[in-house]
Amino acid sequence: MRFPLATPLVLYLSLLLDELPLAQALKFPVEGRVVGLEARDERRARSLGRLGRRASISGTPDLSNVGNVQYQTNITLNGQQFKVLIDTGSSDLTVTGDVPNAKDTGKTGTVNYAIGGTRGPIKTAKLEFEGFTIDNQAFIEQPVDSEHTEGGGIIGFGPGGASEVQSVLGQGAGDPVLDRIFRQNTSTPNFITILLGRAGDPTDTFVGDFTVGEVVEPFGNVTTQPRLPVTQMAHRSGQHWTALLDENGIIGPDGQRINTTKSSTGNRYGVMFDSGFTFPQVTKGIANAIYARVPGAKFTTVTNAPGEMWTVPCSTELNVTFVFAGVHFPVHPLDTVTNAFYGPPDENGNPTCVGAFQPITTEQSGFDIILGMSFLRNAYMLINFGDFVDGALAKVGDPYIQLLPLTDPAEAHSDFVQLRMGGVDRSSELKLLPAIPDTDNDEDDDSSSSSSSDNGIKKYLPYIIAGSVAGGVILISLILYAIFGGSSKKYRRLQDPAPAGLPNPYDRPAFAQYQPSRRY
């Protein structure tokens, strides 16, 4: 979730060498923790307890996931352990606190994230995790302060070309972690997979996996899903893990397609996948289409959350589906309306929940939507790096993403009723308000309106021409009749009084001032 300067987030993609053996495959146990919650909410989140793992998922020990707002794994640098966020939206390794006997390169690195950032000396140390050892791995050592807790950090899995450390130290010495793994272990297929669990889910209690070079069973069929080509940026430093959404590829809570045709990419929106982004970022029009029609919905300030956000009653079940390459990805209603954060109480004092898909607040380039954790919990994602690996042979292949749907709508509905409705299905009581006008891309409103108007005129142009001709004929006929056919009638002299008009039954001027109304 890095934004170098004005450049937006990133998402790692990679799976190309399917035919290579799965030797040296790597699994990261993933752990979630609460971020930015008040102590009250943190205690509430801890009460969810340690979750077991779905029995049918093999190969990983039990993990814990609390809060659904951050996923972490453990690494060590020169023997010092750090718990780091797995982030496909950035490309650098950063840790907070001192790494013993780390070698200082004399350089300084800065990474700006969507919220906050990190800055510190660039050092190198021996990196170890899950049996892999990487000597002289470059990283940024962030000093401990009020915003950076000792022992934490971020491990970025974005394209190496977007690495700030690599831009300072150069390729090779400054390569990100995955580039080093792929170059050091040539038998490891250069792809990663991400599987994020949902804390508190009553039926699917798995926590999550992050793997390198292998897939998690029983989801091996992710490799048979359509390959979504990574939309490549003109400059390596701006490269992110992005792909194209289908045209009008979002189905809203009313079952209708949401307009996603206003985009710099033509009729399809560019989407970035970011495992480090808690709340997916969408356009204002998409967020309105999902939440604004809910009775009691408010766009308001939420404690410990950035900017204003949509809030709705916590019992509101909203079903949203994303479509990629014709494949539908239903989003669990527990992810569409999350209780990881609470909004201001309603008029009855009841807490409100936050809508996870919020209007985008970042300056983006090359994409329109950021799909973070709330979406990724509903899709098993495989990212093939292709040529996006430092030292990769020329023409290895283009990078791509594969997504496997995970959410069963019927099961998701049952989960929501159990957790948010107290076991009593009241979903039929939800009556959405009338749709509001699409307000996406305000700067394009005039051109869009003009284009729509032009299209409408073209559609009815034959009728307009025919009506004009007919009107002309009638007008000419009336003129001729007035000249030649009405001569036998008497005419009124100019000085005679005009005939009285019809009475005005409304007792107001005949042309009362017009008062237009507009709903925003």
RODO-2510 file (C-alpha; in nm, 4 decimals, decimal comma):
residues 520
     n   res          X          Y          Z
     1     m     0,0000     0,0000     0,0000
     2     r     0,2819     0,2339    -0,0885
     3     f     0,2439     0,5644    -0,2641
     4     p     0,5862     0,6768    -0,3851
     5     l     0,5366     1,0502    -0,4159
     6     a     0,2020     1,0804    -0,5988
     7     t     0,2125     0,7237    -0,7252
     8     p    -0,0578     0,4901    -0,5865
     9     l    -0,0532     0,1455    -0,4333
    10     v     0,0793    -0,1799    -0,5712
    11     l    -0,0160    -0,5488    -0,5881
    12     y     0,2118    -0,8413    -0,6515
    13     l     0,1221    -1,0850    -0,9281
    14     s     0,3017    -1,3944    -1,0407
    15     l     0,2550    -1,7442    -1,1760
    16     l     0,4258    -1,8402    -1,4982
    17     l     0,6452    -2,1500    -1,4780
    18     d     0,3632    -2,3965    -1,4074
    19     e     0,5735    -2,6799    -1,5414
    20     l     0,8558    -2,6305    -1,2891
    21     p     0,8695    -2,8633    -0,9875
    22     l     0,7336    -2,7327    -0,6613
    23     a     1,0659    -2,7825    -0,4853
    24     q     1,1750    -2,5089    -0,2487
    25     a     0,8162    -2,3878    -0,2201
    26     l     0,7669    -2,1543     0,0717
    27     k     0,4772    -2,1007     0,3097
    28     f     0,4369    -1,8085     0,5472
    29     p     0,2064    -1,8529     0,8433
    30     v    -0,0106    -1,5436     0,8431
    31     e    -0,1317    -1,3749     1,1562
    32     g    -0,3785    -1,0905     1,1860
    33     r    -0,3867    -0,8160     1,4452
    34     v    -0,6012    -0,5160     1,5312
    35     v    -0,4854    -0,1783     1,4018
    36     g    -0,6126     0,1607     1,5078
    37     l    -0,8947     0,0433     1,7345
    38     e    -0,9772     0,1918     2,0695
    39     a    -0,8955    -0,0228     2,3705
    40     r    -1,2644    -0,1103     2,4010
    41     d    -1,2775    -0,2436     2,0468
    42     e    -0,9427    -0,4204     2,0841
    43     r    -1,0721    -0,6074     2,3883
    44     r    -1,3871    -0,6904     2,1942
    45     a    -1,1773    -0,8224     1,9076
    46     r    -0,9622    -1,0345     2,1385
    47     s    -1,2777    -1,1943     2,2779
    48     l    -1,3198    -1,3660     1,9410
    49     g    -1,0476    -1,5960     2,0628
    50     r    -0,8021    -1,8147     1,8783
    51     l    -0,9584    -1,9626     1,5692
    52     g    -0,9056    -2,3106     1,4404
    53     r    -0,8174    -2,3893     1,0810
    54     r    -1,0508    -2,5456     0,8250
    55     a    -0,9679    -2,9156     0,8462
    56     s    -0,9608    -2,9624     0,4698
    57     i    -0,6804    -2,7066     0,4285
    58     s    -0,3530    -2,8867     0,4725
    59     g     0,0031    -2,8047     0,5605
    60     t    -0,0192    -2,5071     0,7984
    61     p    -0,0502    -2,5055     1,1796
    62     d    -0,3264    -2,3241     1,3635
    63     l    -0,2972    -1,9445     1,3458
    64     s    -0,4736    -1,6472     1,4990
    65     n    -0,6513    -1,3680     1,3180
    66     v    -0,8102    -1,0889     1,5160
    67     g    -0,9806    -0,7855     1,3755
    68     n    -0,9670    -0,8506     0,9998
    69     v    -0,7624    -0,5348     0,9597
    70     q    -0,4036    -0,6547     0,9250
    71     y    -0,2289    -0,9798     0,8343
    72     q     0,1230    -1,0507     0,9568
    73     t     0,4016    -1,3036     0,9454
    74     n     0,7223    -1,3482     1,1453
    75     i     1,0716    -1,2897     1,0073
    76     t     1,4157    -1,2614     1,1660
    77     l     1,7027    -1,0274     1,0762
    78     n     2,0375    -1,1306     1,2254
    79     g     1,8404    -1,3389     1,4738
    80     q     1,6102    -1,0538     1,5828
    81     q     1,2422    -1,1396     1,5301
    82     f     0,9955    -0,8966     1,3753
    83     k     0,6253    -0,9308     1,3089
    84     v     0,5608    -0,7728     0,9700
    85     l     0,2539    -0,6899     0,7647
    86     i     0,2337    -0,8745     0,4320
    87     d     0,1759    -0,6021     0,1771
    88     t     0,1350    -0,6558    -0,1955
    89     g     0,0898    -0,2803    -0,2280
    90     s     0,4545    -0,1973    -0,1543
    91     s     0,7900    -0,3449    -0,2516
    92     d     1,0280    -0,2856     0,0384
    93     l     1,1129    -0,4514     0,3679
    94     t     1,0948    -0,2112     0,6617
    95     v     1,1260    -0,2924     1,0325
    96     t     1,0969    -0,0800     1,3453
    97     g     1,3752    -0,1036     1,6010
    98     d     1,7420    -0,1930     1,6004
    99     v     1,8702    -0,4937     1,4100
   100     p     2,1822    -0,6249     1,5876
   101     n     2,5050    -0,6049     1,3869
   102     a     2,3261    -0,4869     1,0725
   103     k     2,5543    -0,3300     0,8125
   104     d     2,4780     0,0359     0,7361
   105     t     2,4987     0,1222     0,3664
   106     g     2,5284     0,4927     0,4393
   107     k     2,2063     0,5523     0,2455
   108     t     1,8626     0,6596     0,3653
   109     g     1,5304     0,5275     0,2388
   110     t     1,1806     0,6759     0,2497
   111     v     0,8560     0,4977     0,1700
   112     n     0,5255     0,6837     0,1668
   113     y     0,2180     0,4709     0,2248
   114     a    -0,1471     0,5567     0,1730
   115     i    -0,1524     0,6495     0,5406
   116     g     0,1770     0,7452     0,7011
   117     g     0,5197     0,6330     0,5917
   118     t     0,8619     0,5194     0,7052
   119     r     1,2085     0,6684     0,6869
   120     g     1,5424     0,5473     0,8126
   121     p     1,8858     0,4173     0,7239
   122     i     1,9109     0,1440     0,4637
   123     k     2,0919    -0,1531     0,6154
   124     t     2,1598    -0,5151     0,5265
   125     a     2,1311    -0,8281     0,7402
   126     k     2,0681    -1,2017     0,7190
   127     l     1,6962    -1,2616     0,6613
   128     e     1,5437    -1,5909     0,7762
   129     f     1,1921    -1,7246     0,7607
   130     e     1,0415    -2,0681     0,7041
   131     g     1,3701    -2,2336     0,6169
   132     f     1,4915    -1,9749     0,3668
   133     t     1,8036    -1,7764     0,4389
   134     i     1,8953    -1,4635     0,2429
   135     d     2,2288    -1,3028     0,3151
   136     n     2,2690    -0,9249     0,2970
   137     q     1,9006    -0,8507     0,2495
   138     a     1,8511    -0,4754     0,2209
   139     f     1,5857    -0,3123     0,4414
   140     i     1,4901     0,0205     0,5971
   141     e     1,5420     0,0449     0,9725
   142     q     1,2695     0,2737     1,1064
   143     p     1,3417     0,4301     1,4486
   144     v     1,0809     0,3699     1,7190
   145     d     0,8434     0,6640     1,7664
   146     s     0,4811     0,7357     1,8536
   147     e     0,3615     0,5979     1,5184
   148     h     0,6001     0,3043     1,4826
   149     t     0,6000     0,0247     1,7405
   150     e     0,9196    -0,1656     1,8092
   151     g     0,9236    -0,5144     1,6619
   152     g     0,6819    -0,4314     1,3807
   153     g     0,7297    -0,3645     1,0137
   154     i     0,6120    -0,4287     0,6597
   155     i     0,7321    -0,6814     0,4044
   156     g     0,6448    -0,5621     0,0568
   157     f     0,5641    -0,8056    -0,2216
   158     g     0,5098    -0,5528    -0,4978
   159     p     0,7098    -0,5415    -0,8242
   160     g     1,0794    -0,4809    -0,7672
   161     g     1,0799    -0,1884    -1,0069
   162     a     0,8661     0,0052    -0,7567
   163     s     1,1143    -0,0490    -0,4710
   164     e     1,2549     0,2645    -0,3120
   165     v     1,5512     0,0693    -0,1728
   166     q     1,6329    -0,0683    -0,5162
   167     s     1,6168     0,2807    -0,6632
   168     v     1,8813     0,3903    -0,4093
   169     l     2,1132     0,0876    -0,4046
   170     g     2,0501    -0,0324    -0,7587
   171     q     1,9425    -0,3712    -0,8904
   172     g     2,0988    -0,6677    -0,7213
   173     a     2,2067    -0,5105    -0,3920
   174     g     1,8705    -0,3364    -0,3436
   175     d     1,6416    -0,6140    -0,4671
   176     p     1,3243    -0,6868    -0,2653
   177     v     1,2823    -1,0117    -0,0734
   178     l     1,0947    -1,2084    -0,3391
   179     d     1,3384    -1,1151    -0,6152
   180     r     1,6195    -1,2465    -0,3951
   181     i     1,4289    -1,5708    -0,3312
   182     f     1,3524    -1,6303    -0,6974
   183     r     1,7103    -1,5580    -0,8047
   184     q     1,8637    -1,7653    -0,5253
   185     n     1,6249    -2,0614    -0,5672
   186     t     1,5798    -2,1114    -0,9390
   187     s     1,3732    -2,4274    -0,8839
   188     t     1,1062    -2,2257    -0,7036
   189     p     0,8294    -2,1214    -0,9452
   190     n     0,8067    -1,7429    -0,9474
   191     f     0,4549    -1,7000    -0,8212
   192     i     0,2916    -1,6258    -0,4884
   193     t    -0,0552    -1,6983    -0,3541
   194     i    -0,2582    -1,5182    -0,0894
   195     l    -0,5416    -1,6672     0,1138
   196     l    -0,6895    -1,4411     0,3822
   197     g    -0,9248    -1,5773     0,6463
   198     r    -1,2108    -1,3977     0,8192
   199     a    -1,2034    -1,3607     1,1961
   200     g    -1,5353    -1,4492     1,3571
   201     d    -1,6695    -1,6445     1,0594
   202     p    -1,8875    -1,9190     1,2139
   203     t    -1,8371    -2,1677     0,9283
   204     d    -1,4956    -2,0970     0,7721
   205     t    -1,2463    -2,0531     1,0534
   206     f    -0,9214    -2,0755     0,8564
   207     v    -0,6867    -1,7851     0,9197
   208     g    -0,4905    -1,7583     0,5994
   209     d    -0,1781    -1,8510     0,4077
   210     f     0,0836    -1,6744     0,2038
   211     t     0,2817    -1,9128    -0,0167
   212     v     0,5669    -1,8883    -0,2627
   213     g     0,5833    -2,1394    -0,5466
   214     e     0,2954    -2,3622    -0,4367
   215     v    -0,0803    -2,3527    -0,3950
   216     v    -0,2926    -2,4243    -0,0892
   217     e    -0,5170    -2,7294    -0,1068
   218     p    -0,8024    -2,7767    -0,1701
   219     f    -0,7776    -2,4637    -0,3844
   220     g    -0,5309    -2,5984    -0,6388
   221     n    -0,7775    -2,5266    -0,9183
   222     v    -0,6848    -2,1591    -0,8912
   223     t    -0,4334    -2,2395    -1,1661
   224     t    -0,7216    -2,3206    -1,4032
   225     q    -0,8902    -1,9823    -1,3588
   226     p    -0,8713    -1,7136    -1,6312
   227     r    -0,5400    -1,5318    -1,6415
   228     l    -0,5849    -1,1594    -1,5866
   229     p    -0,2972    -0,9770    -1,7586
   230     v    -0,1217    -0,7257    -1,5375
   231     t    -0,1736    -0,3780    -1,6795
   232     q     0,1800    -0,2527    -1,7175
   233     m     0,2789     0,1041    -1,6379
   234     a     0,5025     0,3134    -1,8611
   235     h     0,7607     0,3523    -1,5811
   236     r     0,8924     0,0718    -1,3590
   237     s     0,8719     0,2929    -1,0521
   238     g     0,4961     0,3246    -1,0956
   239     q     0,4227    -0,0437    -1,1542
   240     h     0,1507    -0,2021    -0,9418
   241     w    -0,0346    -0,5318    -0,9385
   242     t    -0,3330    -0,4205    -1,1417
   243     a    -0,5802    -0,5831    -1,3798
   244     l    -0,8985    -0,4803    -1,5586
   245     l    -1,2465    -0,5239    -1,4157
   246     d    -1,5108    -0,6401    -1,6617
   247     e    -1,7197    -0,3668    -1,8224
   248     n    -1,9760    -0,2589    -1,5612
   249     g    -1,8302    -0,5448    -1,3587
   250     i    -1,9840    -0,4663    -1,0204
   251     i    -2,3302    -0,5914    -0,9223
   252     g    -2,4817    -0,3769    -0,6485
   253     p    -2,7113    -0,4643    -0,3559
   254     d    -3,0181    -0,4183    -0,5777
   255     g    -2,8923    -0,6827    -0,8206
   256     q    -2,8222    -0,4255    -1,0915
   257     r    -2,4903    -0,3484    -1,2577
   258     i    -2,3150    -0,0374    -1,1293
   259     n    -2,1882     0,2029    -1,3926
   260     t    -1,8109     0,1675    -1,4275
   261     t    -1,7667     0,3091    -1,7752
   262     k    -1,6169     0,6482    -1,6838
   263     s    -1,2502     0,5645    -1,6777
   264     s    -0,9210     0,6586    -1,8339
   265     t    -0,8915     0,2970    -1,9476
   266     g    -1,2029     0,3208    -2,1644
   267     n    -1,5004     0,1084    -2,0701
   268     r    -1,3150    -0,0956    -1,8062
   269     y    -1,1878     0,0091    -1,4670
   270     g    -0,8318    -0,0649    -1,3606
   271     v    -0,8154    -0,2488    -1,0271
   272     m    -0,5171    -0,2777    -0,7939
   273     f    -0,5039    -0,5674    -0,5475
   274     d    -0,3471    -0,4701    -0,2158
   275     s    -0,3252    -0,7111     0,0784
   276     g    -0,2090    -0,4265     0,3021
   277     f    -0,5152    -0,2075     0,2467
   278     t    -0,7860    -0,2684     0,5070
   279     f    -1,0729    -0,0826     0,3387
   280     p    -1,1045    -0,1191    -0,0398
   281     q    -1,1101     0,2140    -0,2211
   282     v    -1,3701     0,2686    -0,4944
   283     t    -1,5029     0,5715    -0,6775
   284     k    -1,7595     0,7962    -0,5119
   285     g    -2,0303     0,6745    -0,7466
   286     i    -1,9655     0,3088    -0,6624
   287     a    -1,9635     0,3771    -0,2871
   288     n    -2,2902     0,5702    -0,3194
   289     a    -2,4484     0,2879    -0,5192
   290     i    -2,3600     0,0396    -0,2435
   291     y    -2,4385     0,2384     0,0723
   292     a    -2,6201     0,5683     0,0094
   293     r    -2,9570     0,4012    -0,0554
   294     v    -2,9647     0,2244     0,2818
   295     p    -3,2102     0,3836     0,5285
   296     g    -3,0054     0,5371     0,8068
   297     a    -2,6831     0,5495     0,6054
   298     k    -2,4524     0,8426     0,6809
   299     f    -2,1307     0,9704     0,5287
   300     t    -1,9559     1,0831     0,8433
   301     t    -1,6384     1,0925     1,0513
   302     v    -1,5449     0,7659     1,2218
   303     t    -1,3149     0,7524     1,5246
   304     n    -0,9660     0,6171     1,4455
   305     a    -1,0473     0,5929     1,0754
   306     p    -0,9064     0,8178     0,8017
   307     g    -1,1478     1,0722     0,6554
   308     e    -1,5224     1,0410     0,6259
   309     m    -1,6762     0,7002     0,5687
   310     w    -2,0167     0,5502     0,4948
   311     t    -2,1837     0,4016     0,8017
   312     v    -2,5012     0,1918     0,8103
   313     p    -2,6955    -0,0061     1,0735
   314     c    -2,4903    -0,3132     1,1629
   315     s    -2,7764    -0,5486     1,0730
   316     t    -2,7787    -0,4274     0,7111
   317     e    -2,7051    -0,7181     0,4774
   318     l    -2,5613    -0,5883     0,1495
   319     n    -2,4545    -0,8260    -0,1245
   320     v    -2,2027    -0,7035    -0,3806
   321     t    -2,0339    -0,9008    -0,6580
   322     f    -1,7262    -0,8202    -0,8668
   323     v    -1,6782    -0,9720    -1,2119
   324     f    -1,3373    -1,0489    -1,3645
   325     a    -1,3073    -1,2278    -1,7000
   326     g    -1,6713    -1,3353    -1,6695
   327     v    -1,6179    -1,5002    -1,3290
   328     h    -1,8363    -1,3708    -1,0444
   329     f    -1,6815    -1,3015    -0,7027
   330     p    -1,9534    -1,2524    -0,4381
   331     v    -1,8391    -1,0512    -0,1364
   332     h    -1,9461    -1,1836     0,2030
   333     p    -2,1891    -0,9347     0,3645
   334     l    -1,9706    -0,9455     0,6767
   335     d    -1,7009    -0,7898     0,4585
   336     t    -1,9296    -0,5390     0,2852
   337     v    -2,0440    -0,4006     0,6218
   338     t    -1,7690    -0,4493     0,8771
   339     n    -1,7760    -0,4117     1,2538
   340     a    -1,3979    -0,3742     1,2733
   341     f    -1,4781    -0,0050     1,3190
   342     y    -1,7937     0,1466     1,4651
   343     g    -1,9521     0,4672     1,3445
   344     p    -2,1459     0,7188     1,5538
   345     p    -2,4531     0,5725     1,7319
   346     d    -2,7877     0,6076     1,5566
   347     e    -3,0850     0,8014     1,6978
   348     n    -3,1639     0,5071     1,9277
   349     g    -2,8102     0,4845     2,0605
   350     n    -2,7289     0,1671     1,8683
   351     p    -2,3813     0,1391     1,7136
   352     t    -2,3453     0,1706     1,3392
   353     c    -2,0985    -0,0257     1,1283
   354     v    -1,8617     0,0946     0,8598
   355     g    -1,9066     0,0217     0,4924
   356     a    -1,5823    -0,1414     0,3809
   357     f    -1,5869    -0,0064     0,0236
   358     q    -1,5114     0,3614     0,0709
   359     p    -1,4708     0,6542    -0,1721
   360     i    -1,1105     0,6696    -0,2849
   361     t    -0,9078     0,9359    -0,1040
   362     t    -0,5725     0,8795    -0,2718
   363     e    -0,4259     1,0184    -0,5882
   364     q    -0,4195     0,7216    -0,8231
   365     s    -0,2393     0,6605    -1,1511
   366     g    -0,3168     0,3684    -1,3785
   367     f    -0,6043     0,2299    -1,1752
   368     d    -0,9461     0,3332    -1,0492
   369     i    -1,0129     0,0920    -0,7615
   370     i    -0,8039    -0,0593    -0,4805
   371     l    -0,9314    -0,3981    -0,3676
   372     g    -0,7869    -0,4737    -0,0254
   373     m    -0,8580    -0,7189     0,2519
   374     s    -1,2374    -0,6985     0,2435
   375     f    -1,2348    -0,8256    -0,1149
   376     l    -0,9372    -1,0605    -0,0866
   377     r    -1,1067    -1,2597     0,1895
   378     n    -1,3462    -1,3691    -0,0844
   379     a    -1,0926    -1,4755    -0,3462
   380     y    -0,7846    -1,6953    -0,3414
   381     m    -0,5292    -1,4982    -0,5401
   382     l    -0,2299    -1,6201    -0,7372
   383     i     0,0199    -1,3681    -0,8777
   384     n     0,2706    -1,4700    -1,1431
   385     f     0,5697    -1,2337    -1,1613
   386     g     0,6657    -1,3281    -1,5141
   387     d     0,9313    -1,0826    -1,6330
   388     f     0,8881    -0,8710    -1,3184
   389     v     1,1820    -1,0400    -1,1473
   390     d     1,5277    -0,8892    -1,1392
   391     g     1,7573    -1,1162    -1,3369
   392     a     1,4706    -1,2987    -1,5104
   393     l     1,5575    -1,4260    -1,8554
   394     a     1,4277    -1,2141    -2,1406
   395     k     1,0828    -1,3114    -2,2635
   396     v     1,0101    -1,5307    -1,9627
   397     g     0,6498    -1,4207    -1,9926
   398     d     0,4083    -1,1469    -1,9007
   399     p     0,2889    -1,1314    -1,5389
   400     y    -0,0711    -1,2192    -1,4614
   401     i    -0,3190    -1,2769    -1,1807
   402     q    -0,5570    -1,5656    -1,1212
   403     l    -0,8504    -1,5460    -0,8810
   404     l    -1,0630    -1,8273    -0,7403
   405     p    -1,4034    -1,7398    -0,5836
   406     l    -1,4351    -1,8560    -0,2226
   407     t    -1,7682    -1,7208    -0,0966
   408     d    -2,0908    -1,9187    -0,1213
   409     p    -2,3786    -1,6649    -0,1105
   410     a    -2,6194    -1,8997     0,0710
   411     e    -2,3652    -1,9808     0,3410
   412     a    -2,2673    -1,6147     0,3674
   413     h    -2,6314    -1,5148     0,4196
   414     s    -2,6655    -1,7754     0,6942
   415     d    -2,3484    -1,6449     0,8612
   416     f    -2,4789    -1,2890     0,8553
   417     v    -2,8165    -1,3819     0,9987
   418     q    -2,6484    -1,5714     1,2804
   419     l    -2,3974    -1,3005     1,3706
   420     r    -2,5711    -0,9714     1,2935
   421     m    -2,9430    -1,0506     1,3151
   422     g    -2,9444    -1,2686     1,6247
   423     g    -3,0480    -1,5719     1,4250
   424     v    -3,3705    -1,4132     1,2934
   425     d    -3,3654    -1,3489     0,9193
   426     r    -3,4850    -0,9897     0,8685
   427     s    -3,3162    -0,9306     0,5341
   428     s    -3,6515    -0,8902     0,3569
   429     e    -3,7212    -0,5800     0,5671
   430     l    -3,4467    -0,3834     0,3933
   431     k    -3,6024    -0,1436     0,1424
   432     l    -3,3426     0,0529    -0,0499
   433     l    -3,4113     0,4185    -0,1197
   434     p    -3,4408     0,5424    -0,4799
   435     a    -3,1128     0,5577    -0,6685
   436     i    -2,9238     0,8864    -0,6710
   437     p    -2,7469     1,0273    -0,9778
   438     d    -2,3992     0,8955    -1,0536
   439     t    -2,1477     1,1559    -0,9342
   440     d    -1,8251     0,9904    -1,0464
   441     n    -1,5544     1,1997    -1,2086
   442     d    -1,6967     1,5441    -1,1413
   443     e    -1,4425     1,6975    -1,3757
   444     d    -1,5904     1,4929    -1,6588
   445     d    -1,9533     1,5686    -1,5840
   446     d    -1,9881     1,8324    -1,8567
   447     s    -1,8283     1,6193    -2,1235
   448     s    -2,0211     1,3130    -2,0094
   449     s    -2,3485     1,5026    -2,0101
   450     s    -2,2677     1,6453    -2,3506
   451     s    -2,1817     1,3007    -2,4809
   452     s    -2,5003     1,1535    -2,3388
   453     s    -2,7007     1,4374    -2,4889
   454     d    -2,5377     1,3888    -2,8275
   455     n    -2,6075     1,0165    -2,8174
   456     g    -2,9713     1,0858    -2,7313
   457     i    -3,0083     1,3326    -3,0181
   458     k    -2,8541     1,0893    -3,2653
   459     k    -3,0922     0,8176    -3,1507
   460     y    -3,3989     1,0292    -3,2249
   461     l    -3,2603     1,2285    -3,5188
   462     p    -3,4772     1,0553    -3,7850
   463     y    -3,7917     1,1360    -3,5856
   464     i    -3,6805     1,4945    -3,5336
   465     i    -3,6257     1,5411    -3,9085
   466     a    -3,9603     1,3824    -3,9967
   467     g    -4,1395     1,5928    -3,7349
   468     s    -3,9725     1,9101    -3,8617
   469     v    -4,0781     1,8385    -4,2200
   470     a    -4,4345     1,7650    -4,1140
   471     g    -4,4458     2,0796    -3,9026
   472     g    -4,3159     2,2844    -4,1944
   473     v    -4,5851     2,1523    -4,4252
   474     i    -4,8576     2,2304    -4,1723
   475     l    -4,7210     2,5816    -4,1146
   476     i    -4,7149     2,6563    -4,4881
   477     s    -5,0685     2,5228    -4,5221
   478     l    -5,1914     2,7510    -4,2428
   479     i    -5,0250     3,0542    -4,4006
   480     l    -5,1810     2,9817    -4,7393
   481     y    -5,5188     2,9285    -4,5784
   482     a    -5,4919     3,2582    -4,3910
   483     i    -5,4100     3,4423    -4,7116
   484     f    -5,6518     3,2842    -4,9539
   485     g    -5,9032     3,0827    -4,7617
   486     g    -6,0037     3,3288    -4,4897
   487     s    -6,0729     3,6392    -4,7027
   488     s    -6,4482     3,6062    -4,6622
   489     k    -6,4174     3,6525    -4,2853
   490     k    -6,4343     3,9911    -4,1196
   491     y    -6,1220     4,1271    -3,9598
   492     r    -6,0979     4,3165    -3,6329
   493     r    -5,9876     4,6742    -3,6445
   494     l    -5,6727     4,7649    -3,4506
   495     q    -5,8540     5,0063    -3,2252
   496     d    -6,1076     4,7458    -3,1087
   497     p    -6,0478     4,5985    -2,7608
   498     a    -5,8811     4,2585    -2,7371
   499     p    -6,0966     3,9625    -2,6324
   500     a    -6,0839     3,8684    -2,2660
   501     g    -5,8585     3,5720    -2,1732
   502     l    -5,9643     3,2626    -1,9834
   503     p    -5,9965     3,3103    -1,6075
   504     n    -5,6969     3,2037    -1,3932
   505     p    -5,8322     2,9409    -1,1501
   506     y    -5,5132     2,9556    -0,9353
   507     d    -5,5379     3,3290    -0,8601
   508     r    -5,1724     3,3892    -0,9532
   509     p    -4,9891     3,5293    -1,2539
   510     a    -5,0219     3,3163    -1,5640
   511     f    -4,6446     3,2656    -1,5722
   512     a    -4,5541     3,1968    -1,2106
   513     q    -4,1801     3,1697    -1,1430
   514     y    -4,0491     2,8202    -1,2179
   515     q    -3,8824     2,6584    -0,9181
   516     p    -3,6604     2,3728    -1,0309
   517     s    -3,5578     2,1061    -0,7815
   518     r    -3,2516     1,8829    -0,7824
   519     r    -3,1600     1,5925    -0,5606
   520     y    -2,7988     1,5524    -0,4650
***
